[in-house]
Amino acid sequence: MATVIEQPTTIDQLTPEQRKEQVQRSMIAAAVGTSIEWYDFFLYNVAAALVFPAAYFPNADPYVGMMLSFGGNFVGFVARPLGAVIFGHYGDRMGRKLIMIVSLGMMGGATMIMGVLPTYATLGVAAPALLMFLRVLQGIGVGGNWGASVLLAGEWSDPKKRGFATSWAQFGAPAGMLLANGALLIMTLFTTEQQFQAWGWRVPFLGSFVLIILGLWIRRKIEETPIFQSLQKKGMIAKLPVVEVFKHNWKEVLLTCFLRTGQQVPFYIFTTYVLAYAVQTLGFPRATILTLVMIMSLLSMITIPLMGAWSDRIGRPKITAIGCVIMIFFPFIYFGMLDTLSLPLVAIAILLGLPSQDFQYGPQAAYISESFPGSRRASGASLGYQLASITAGGPAPLIAVALYQRYQTSMAVAAYVSICAMISLVCVWLLGVTKDHDHL
């Protein structure tokens, strides 16, 4: 079975009140911080489906423009493992707290610049090139933030409640999605189509400034984790943690990467691709689909902590396996309901999207981080988590668009999601029998 994160003796020196305060602060910081990071990251995802094809790739036909726009989305995903390497290294060398702050600043800065970036009509080909560069910076920031947030919450928590504690870092994904979609929906409702395409979409990007200040204020009050402090005192800080991860834990990196396939692919199908499919292919109003995606995100904010807590009771492998089995069959039901063009059935399908994958996503942070020893946990967990951005999440909307273009049926996309869930189910079995780590 996967390892359990060790608790150093120094935590026993804290009073119950002090420990409780740090646990609460770390969970709040993880939830708020990742919500802000994902707000920034998801703004691009939504804009890639609704705005960027016309704004930055106007000379391409609709299909090519959509592929180029989602290709920029993929660029951000490719950059996430780079962020995992960079920030994971310093997280293992200098501490979890520092990389939370730096990654937030990088992410937010890139998002705000996107908000003032001229379009193709003004800069020509330089406009999409700069957009891609900023997307790389976003990806690097996200790649560093997740590991720091998870370890901060996980390494402060009670081992018996670690699934619940680290699920609040996962909570940030639907929360960020809710904020991103909500901001764009508000601009959709209060601007004309021409105003929205001209400047309305930029306001949510610029609004990231307020969220960054809030995130930095919350994170400054968090203490470094007991495990990292213990590693420092014992002289166990790894000099090249990423190298040591690939030397000693390469199997765990690969398994945790592919473990995410059955969760990350449907996540981006249900949140990004559905915007293009439901609006452009099925003809539903943009505001209607954005509203449904927002409500779905709200439901996911409830189910994620529930699944994290459930994993503390029945174990990470069991609940993750249940989620994989659900995702083998659910995509066919999901697209079947969408294709009826019946708004009530479409609404039910969309609302069940993220909650159906939360069986995997809720316990995932604890499951992955517990697979690596403390001295290289920031590097190992971040790499395993973020490499899936290249193998799963990043190409998912691109593959979905290509599959539908090729076969002209959503069942091809459903089959793709189902196969990904099968891959993850195999990884659950393999990761579940890996050797325990009995050291920091």
Secondary structure, DSSP 8 states (H G I E B T S, - for coil): --------GGGGGS-HHHHHHHHHHHHHHHHHHHHHHHHHHHHHHHHHHHTHHHHH-TTS-HHHHHHHHHHHHHHHHHHHHHHHHHHHHHHHHH-HHHHHHHHHHHHHHHHHHHTT---HHHHTTHHHHHHHHHHHHHHHHHHHHHHHHHHHHHHHS-GGGHHHHHHHHHTHHHHHHHHHHHHHHHHHHHS-HHHIIIIITHHHHHTHHHHHHHHHHHHTT----HHHHHHHHTT---SSHHHHHHHH-HHHHHHHHHHTHHHHHHHHIIIIIHHHIIIIIS---HHHHHHHHHHHHHHHHHHHHHHHHHHHHH-HHHHHHHHHHHHHHHHHHHHHHHTT--HHHHHHHHHHHHHHHHHHHTTHHHHHHTTS-GGGHHHHHHHHHHHHIIIIITTHHHHHHHHHHHHSSHHHHHHHHHHHHHHHHHHHHHHHTS------
